[in-house]
Amino acid sequence: LISASASICYQLIPLLASGEVFGMTTEISIHLLDSNQFKDILCGIVMEAEDMAFPLLHSISEHTEIDEAFIQADIIIVLDDVLLNHEVQSLENCIREVGEICQVYAPLIEKNAKSGVRVISSGKTFVNLKAMMIMTYGQSIKPENVIAVATSWESAAKAMLARKLNMNAAGVKDVIVWGNITGCNYIDLSHAKLYGYDCAIWGPANFPHPLLNMIYDSKWIHSEFLSAQSSLSSRVCHSVGMLPAHAVATVLRYWYHDSPPGQIVSVGILTKGK
């Protein structure tokens, strides 16, 4: 876990160590990486994780030396956030900073990690860009093994729709996030379906209702919902840790054990122009 002093780690480590992600028979070792100024926080996380005595947590360690990063890593979760504050620095400088960070990480991933390493770009800013830069500076890293997490935005959009329909958000499926996940994105509802929705038409538990057929207030879709996407991004970016941790754990679980049959899941991948 890179930038492991982030609050998401307090939520993510129990999920990873519980067996929910990799299976109830798979032991894992977790390595926490951050700069030396966060060493005390990392040591605290290590002690708490050890005290919780997770049966599947083989080991957990903290690292502040970049040369120690990624040794024999199967999975790398990039949490680095370059906070965009126009009063402090320009967008161009932020993008340059992201590129410089990834220019350090990518060669070390190639050198130290396993050949089939999987890289997950998460965080609140520049998620697509981090994934792209790691592939750019790490030519031997398999492009299909580098993804950007969109699940937080997908989940937040489902929750917003569920509140409008007065239903459980778990019943909202196949909401798609297109574009720059943490930047200019588009929430696509054209494939979205509702399961277990209380309306005049009933069917078995696996009977879906097309979402757009159930929201009769089309003005809400084309005005309020689209305009609310900016507040949606703000809410995701200000989340303390539960939402992004759940997003990373969900993507990993699907990656290793497949997503639910027939269900659409949004992740950022390298496009081939199709």
C-alpha positions in Angstrom: 0.0 0.0 0.0 1.6 3.3 -1.1 0.9 6.4 1.0 -0.2 4.0 3.7 -0.7 6.8 6.3 -3.9 7.7 4.5 -7.1 7.2 6.5 -8.4 4.7 4.0 -5.8 2.1 5.3 -7.6 1.9 8.7 -10.7 0.6 6.8 -8.9 -1.3 4.0 -6.5 -3.5 6.0 -9.3 -5.3 8.0 -11.1 -6.0 4.7 -8.0 -7.4 3.0 -7.1 -9.5 6.1 -10.6 -10.9 6.7 -10.6 -13.4 3.9 -13.4 -11.5 2.2 -11.2 -10.4 -0.7 -8.8 -13.2 -1.5 -10.6 -16.1 0.1 -10.8 -17.8 3.5 -7.8 -20.0 2.9 -5.3 -17.4 1.5 -2.8 -15.8 3.8 -1.5 -12.4 2.9 1.5 -10.2 3.8 0.9 -6.4 3.8 3.7 -3.8 3.3 3.0 -0.2 4.2 5.0 2.5 2.3 5.1 6.2 3.1 7.6 9.0 3.6 9.7 9.1 6.8 7.5 11.9 8.3 4.7 9.4 8.7 6.8 6.6 10.2 5.0 6.9 13.6 1.6 6.5 11.9 2.8 3.5 10.0 4.1 1.9 13.2 0.8 2.5 14.9 -1.1 0.9 12.0 1.2 -2.2 12.1 0.8 -2.6 15.9 -3.0 -2.3 15.7 -3.2 -4.8 12.8 -1.0 -7.2 14.7 -3.1 -6.8 17.9 -6.2 -7.7 16.0 -4.7 -11.1 15.3 -6.3 -11.7 11.9 -5.9 -15.5 11.1 -5.0 -14.8 7.5 -2.6 -11.9 8.1 0.8 -13.7 7.8 2.7 -10.4 8.3 2.5 -6.6 8.1 5.4 -4.3 8.0 6.2 -0.6 7.5 8.7 1.0 5.1 9.9 4.5 4.6 12.8 3.8 2.2 11.6 3.8 -1.5 14.2 1.2 -2.4 12.4 -1.3 -0.2 9.2 -0.9 -2.2 7.4 -3.5 -4.1 9.8 -6.5 -3.4 8.0 -9.6 -4.7 4.7 -7.8 -4.7 1.6 -9.5 -6.2 -0.6 -6.4 -5.8 0.3 -2.7 -5.5 -2.4 -0.2 -4.4 -1.5 3.4 -5.2 -3.2 5.8 -2.8 -1.1 8.9 -3.5 -3.1 12.1 -3.8 -1.8 15.3 -5.3 -4.3 17.8 -3.9 -5.4 20.3 -6.5 -5.6 23.7 -5.0 -5.6 26.5 -7.6 -4.6 29.0 -5.0 -1.4 27.2 -4.4 -0.4 25.7 -7.7 -1.6 25.3 -11.2 -3.2 22.2 -12.8 -0.1 21.8 -15.0 2.2 21.7 -11.9 -0.1 19.1 -10.3 0.0 16.9 -13.4 3.8 17.3 -13.5 4.0 16.2 -9.8 1.9 13.1 -10.6 4.2 12.3 -13.5 7.3 12.7 -11.3 5.9 10.4 -8.6 5.0 7.7 -11.1 8.4 8.0 -12.8 9.9 6.9 -9.5 7.4 4.1 -8.8 7.2 2.4 -12.3 10.9 1.4 -12.6 10.9 0.0 -9.1 7.7 -2.0 -9.8 9.5 -3.4 -12.9 12.6 -4.2 -10.9 11.2 -5.5 -7.6 7.6 -6.8 -8.1 6.5 -10.1 -9.6 6.1 -10.2 -13.3 2.4 -10.5 -13.1 1.9 -7.8 -10.5 -1.5 -6.1 -10.5 -1.5 -2.3 -9.9 -4.6 -0.5 -8.6 -4.7 3.3 -8.9 -7.0 4.7 -6.2 -7.3 7.9 -4.3 -9.2 11.2 -4.7 -7.3 12.8 -7.5 -5.8 12.0 -10.9 -6.7 8.3 -10.7 -6.6 7.8 -14.5 -3.5 9.7 -14.9 -1.6 7.7 -12.2 -2.6 4.5 -14.0 -1.5 5.8 -17.3 1.8 7.2 -16.1 2.7 3.9 -14.4 2.2 2.1 -17.7 4.1 4.8 -19.6 7.2 4.7 -17.3 6.9 0.9 -16.7 7.0 -0.6 -20.2 7.2 -4.2 -19.0 4.2 -3.9 -16.7 1.3 -5.6 -18.4 -1.3 -2.9 -19.3 -4.2 -5.3 -18.6 -2.9 -5.5 -15.0 -3.2 -1.8 -14.3 -6.6 -0.3 -13.5 -8.1 2.8 -12.0 -10.8 2.4 -9.4 -14.2 3.9 -10.3 -16.3 2.0 -7.7 -16.6 4.9 -5.3 -18.3 7.1 -7.9 -20.4 4.2 -9.1 -21.6 3.4 -5.6 -22.3 7.1 -4.8 -24.4 7.4 -7.9 -26.4 4.3 -7.1 -27.0 5.7 -3.6 -28.3 9.0 -5.1 -30.6 7.1 -7.4 -31.9 4.8 -4.6 -32.7 7.9 -2.5 -34.8 9.3 -5.4 -36.6 5.9 -5.8 -36.9 5.2 -2.0 -35.3 1.8 -2.3 -32.2 -0.1 -1.2 -29.1 1.0 -3.1 -28.0 -2.7 -3.4 -30.9 -3.1 -5.9 -29.5 -0.6 -8.3 -27.2 -2.3 -10.9 -25.3 -1.6 -14.1 -24.6 2.1 -13.5 -21.6 3.0 -15.7 -18.9 5.6 -15.1 -17.2 6.9 -18.3 -14.3 9.3 -18.7 -11.8 10.7 -16.3 -12.9 9.1 -13.0 -11.7 11.8 -10.6 -12.1 14.6 -13.2 -14.6 15.1 -16.0 -16.7 11.9 -15.9 -20.2 10.9 -17.1 -22.6 8.7 -15.2 -24.4 6.5 -17.8 -27.8 5.2 -16.8 -28.8 3.7 -20.2 -28.1 0.2 -19.0 -29.1 0.7 -15.3 -31.5 -1.8 -13.8 -33.5 -2.0 -10.6 -34.0 -5.3 -8.6 -36.5 -5.6 -5.8 -38.1 -2.2 -6.6 -41.6 -1.8 -5.1 -43.9 -0.8 -8.1 -46.9 -2.0 -9.9 -45.0 -4.7 -11.8 -43.6 -7.5 -9.7 -41.6 -10.6 -10.6 -39.0 -13.0 -9.1 -36.0 -11.7 -7.2 -33.9 -11.7 -10.4 -36.5 -9.7 -12.4 -35.0 -6.3 -13.4 -36.8 -3.0 -14.1 -35.0 -0.6 -16.5 -34.2 2.3 -14.3 -35.0 5.0 -16.8 -38.5 3.5 -17.2 -39.1 3.8 -13.4 -38.0 7.5 -13.0 -40.9 9.3 -14.6 -39.4 12.7 -13.7 -37.2 13.0 -16.8 -36.3 16.6 -15.8 -34.7 15.3 -12.7 -32.4 13.0 -14.7 -31.4 15.7 -17.2 -31.1 18.6 -14.8 -30.8 17.7 -11.1 -29.0 14.4 -11.4 -26.5 15.7 -13.9 -25.8 18.9 -12.0 -25.6 16.8 -8.8 -22.6 14.9 -10.2 -20.3 17.8 -9.1 -21.5 17.4 -5.5 -21.2 13.6 -5.9 -17.5 14.1 -6.7 -17.1 16.4 -3.8 -18.7 13.9 -1.5 -16.5 11.1 -2.7 -13.4 13.3 -2.4 -14.3 14.2 1.2 -15.0 10.6 2.2 -13.0 9.6 5.3 -12.2 6.0 4.3 -15.1 3.6 4.4 -16.2 4.3 0.8 -12.8 4.2 -1.0 -11.7 1.2 1.1 -14.9 -0.7 0.1 -14.2 0.3 -3.5 -10.7 -1.1 -3.6 -11.7 -4.3 -1.8 -14.6 -4.8 -4.1 -12.5 -4.4 -7.3 -9.9 -6.8 -5.9 -12.5 -9.4 -5.0 -14.0 -9.2 -8.5 -10.5 -9.3 -10.0 -9.6 -12.5 -8.2 -13.0 -14.2 -8.0 -15.0 -12.7 -10.9 -17.8 -10.1 -10.6 -21.5 -11.2 -10.3 -22.6 -12.9 -13.5 -24.1 -10.4 -16.0 -23.4 -7.4 -13.9 -21.6 -4.4 -15.3 -18.7 -3.0 -13.2 -16.9 0.3 -13.9 -13.1 0.3 -13.9 -10.6 2.5 -15.7 -8.5 0.5 -18.2 -6.2 1.5 -21.1 -8.4 2.0 -24.2 -7.4 0.6 -27.5 -9.6 3.1 -29.4 -12.6 0.8 -29.6 
